[in-house]
Amino acid sequence: MAEQDLGKLVNEFLAKRVFAVVGASKNPEKYGYQIYKTLREAGYKVYPINPNADEILGDKCYPSLSDLPEKPDVVDVVVPPQVTMKVVEECRKLGIDNVWLQPGAESPEILDFCAKNGIKCVHSLCVMIESRKRKEE
């Protein structure tokens, strides 16, 4: 995807209101925690997804996207590629077509899967950095 197109997609995703963070973490040192906290503090409605946590920052944590009370506008993925493939497959099943792959979560196979299944995908860019950049503009 051309850089200009990716920039448009970033703006489109950041204009949405409901995010799910797959790989959200209770550990403040982890990106999954930092991303969840940053999006929450930026005013987004954010659902943490982690099958090994009950809550994060006092918010109920969900084991999977299928367990959410509503369909998120964007799924932000902060897990290794082998887990990411399962996440994008679940997104396809649930009709979620906006996925943000954090650096390190993507692979050529995942990008190909998203393209073939009509899933719009931001990759190679961090949602925390991009949301802060747009806030400063």
C-alpha positions in Angstrom: 0.0 0.0 0.0 1.3 3.4 -0.9 2.4 5.7 2.0 -0.3 8.3 1.0 -3.0 5.6 1.0 -1.7 4.3 4.4 -1.9 7.8 5.8 -5.5 8.1 4.7 -6.3 4.8 6.3 -4.6 5.8 9.5 -6.8 9.0 9.6 -9.9 6.9 8.8 -9.2 4.5 11.6 -8.4 7.2 14.2 -11.7 8.9 13.3 -13.5 5.8 14.6 -14.6 5.6 18.3 -14.6 1.9 19.4 -11.4 0.0 19.5 -10.4 -3.5 20.8 -6.8 -4.1 21.8 -5.9 -7.8 21.3 -2.9 -8.4 23.5 -3.8 -5.8 26.1 -1.7 -6.3 29.2 -1.7 -5.6 32.9 2.1 -5.0 32.8 2.8 -1.3 32.4 6.1 -2.2 30.7 4.4 -3.9 27.8 3.1 -2.2 24.7 -0.3 -3.9 25.1 -0.7 -1.9 28.3 0.6 1.3 26.9 -1.5 1.2 23.8 -4.7 0.3 25.8 -4.0 3.2 28.2 -3.1 5.7 25.4 -6.3 5.0 23.4 -8.4 5.1 26.5 -6.9 8.4 27.6 -7.5 9.8 24.1 -11.2 9.4 24.6 -11.8 6.2 22.6 -14.1 3.4 23.9 -11.5 0.6 24.2 -12.1 -3.1 25.0 -9.0 -5.0 26.3 -8.7 -8.5 24.9 -6.5 -11.0 26.8 -7.6 -14.5 27.8 -5.2 -14.5 30.8 -6.5 -11.3 32.5 -9.7 -10.4 34.3 -9.3 -6.7 34.1 -6.9 -4.0 33.0 -6.9 -0.5 34.5 -10.1 -1.5 36.3 -11.9 -2.4 33.0 -13.3 -5.8 32.4 -11.0 -7.8 30.1 -12.5 -10.1 27.5 -11.0 -13.5 26.4 -11.7 -12.9 22.7 -13.3 -10.6 20.2 -16.3 -13.0 20.1 -17.0 -12.2 23.8 -17.3 -8.4 23.4 -20.7 -6.8 24.0 -20.4 -4.9 20.8 -18.5 -5.0 17.5 -15.5 -2.7 17.6 -14.8 -0.3 14.7 -11.1 -1.1 14.8 -9.1 -4.0 16.2 -5.6 -3.1 17.3 -3.3 -6.2 17.4 -0.3 -6.4 19.7 0.6 -10.1 19.6 3.1 -12.3 17.7 2.3 -13.1 14.0 1.2 -16.7 14.8 -1.5 -15.4 17.1 -2.3 -12.5 14.8 -3.4 -14.9 12.1 -6.0 -16.4 14.4 -7.1 -12.8 15.3 -7.7 -11.8 11.7 -9.5 -15.0 11.0 -11.8 -14.2 13.9 -12.2 -10.7 12.5 -13.4 -12.1 9.2 -15.9 -14.4 10.9 -17.3 -11.5 13.0 -17.4 -9.0 10.0 -14.8 -6.7 11.5 -13.0 -5.1 8.6 -10.6 -2.6 10.1 -7.4 -4.0 11.7 -4.4 -2.2 12.9 -1.3 -4.5 13.2 1.3 -3.1 15.5 4.9 -3.4 14.4 5.9 -7.0 14.9 2.4 -8.4 14.7 2.3 -8.7 10.9 3.7 -11.1 8.4 3.3 -11.4 4.6 0.8 -14.2 5.0 -1.4 -12.0 7.3 -1.3 -9.0 5.0 -2.2 -11.3 2.1 -5.1 -12.8 4.1 -6.4 -9.4 4.9 -6.2 -8.2 1.3 -8.0 -11.4 0.0 -10.8 -11.0 2.6 -11.5 -7.3 2.3 -10.0 -6.4 5.7 -8.5 -2.9 5.7 -5.2 -3.1 7.4 -2.8 -0.5 8.9 0.6 -2.1 9.5 4.2 -1.0 10.3 2.9 2.0 12.2 2.3 2.3 15.9 -1.2 3.5 16.9 0.2 5.4 19.9 2.6 7.4 17.8 0.1 8.1 15.0 -2.7 9.2 17.4 -0.2 11.6 19.2 0.9 13.0 15.8 -2.6 13.7 14.7 -3.4 15.3 18.1 -0.5 17.7 17.7 -1.6 18.7 14.1 
